[in-house]
């Protein structure tokens, strides 16, 4: 097969220009985004292999490996996850599936305006225009630091490997390649001014700051004949740890990772239930509106795990749709590992978990409304419009919703 050349979707071209020229102050987030993508790819293969164990070509031990090459000025992020085929590359890396560039640009402008106001007041502007992950475009953040990006990948269960290449200026190419097993290598050819991302200490600091919670090992394969591989993260699912062992910063960074949100969590609910039903939930209520809050699909935003094995995103069976702004994970000990996404809709155990989680969120909102009415009023301004949907749809909880509702009076 001859090399194919494609033009990026128009929205991607605009976005690449924004990413390359407007988002400077925390360039290191490109590594967070690529590690997050690699971790997701491993989660997806772990799930698929429950039904089709033949997809796994190795021991089934998943990891993300970071490889530096100072001579070539490249940083490569390697995983042994699900991988991609040619069509996946065109669809995933040539388009923006989840969002429009206009929404991204609007959020970017709003963030800039907020920072300028803070500066005028003499406040610390804090943070960065850290909106990339929220809009499903994390991969493109690599062009903040790259002259060129190469993606070598092979999809689990398929024989062919593929090479995707782009300099981020409007086109990308796809060609056949070779790779011994399933997974993906993202090779970032660093710009001259960004060689700091080849430094082992710098890489370790970034991983500790942004990706310590990732549930599989992140390994640095250092350069040099006698250099040893080093695991950089704790490699344990955050929600499985005791609350007393988790810092506020760790909770916040996990919120950014799992929720694709870059504000501060307004409320964090971490709970372990044991008994007839056993499950762990880690739920976050945002302090600002997600950009897709009023999306017509009204999908909830919780990830479902069974015994630490990822099952699905957007599990609508865990909370009512009027709580779709809630982010987080639920990890069940009772569901079968081979449960299909279709079976989730009629599972009685999930229905019980949904009832318990809904009650817990309501109880915490009541506490907030009583103890911090001004804070709660701001929350209602953000999310009251979707909570009111429950007044029409959820007869069982209508009275509770009415207690929580706030209406303007003259």
Number of C-alpha atoms within 10 A of each C-alpha: 5 7 10 11 14 13 15 21 16 13 15 22 18 16 23 22 16 17 21 19 11 12 18 14 11 12 20 21 20 21 24 21 23 21 25 20 17 27 22 17 20 24 22 17 25 23 21 19 16 14 13 12 13 12 19 20 13 11 6 15 11 21 19 25 22 24 21 22 14 14 6 9 17 22 23 21 24 24 26 28 29 27 27 24 20 19 9 12 18 18 12 14 19 20 18 19 12 11 16 14 20 12 13 20 15 12 16 19 13 13 15 15 12 12 19 14 12 14 13 10 10 9 11 10 15 9 11 15 19 18 20 23 22 20 21 17 24 21 21 22 25 27 25 25 23 25 16 18 24 19 21 24 32 27 23 23 15 13 13 19 23 22 23 23 19 20 15 23 17 17 15 20 16 21 16 17 13 13 16 11 21 25 23 27 23 25 22 22 23 24 15 11 9 15 15 13 22 20 13 16 10 13 19 20 13 17 21 15 15 24 25 24 22 22 18 20 21 28 20 20 16 18 15 8 6 7 9 11 14 15 17 20 20 16 16 15 14 19 23 16 10 11 14 6 9 12 9 11 11 18 20 18 20 24 25 20 21 17 25 19 26 23 17 15 21 13 16 19 13 18 17 15 13 9 6 7 14 15 19 19 22 21 23 26 23 23 18 18 16 20 15 17 18 14 8 7 9 18 21 22 23 27 21 23 22 19 17 18 16 22 22 17 17 15 19 19 20 26 24 19 21 22 21 23 24 22 24 24 25 24 23 23 15 14 19 10 18 14 15 13 11 8 9 18 14 10 13 11 15 19 16 14 21 17 14 15 19 16 15 14 18 16 13 13 17 18 12 18 19 11 11 11 13 12 13 20 16 13 20 18 13 17 21 17 14 18 21 18 15 20 18 9 13 15 11 10 14 16 12 16 19 13 10 19 16 14 7 4 4 2
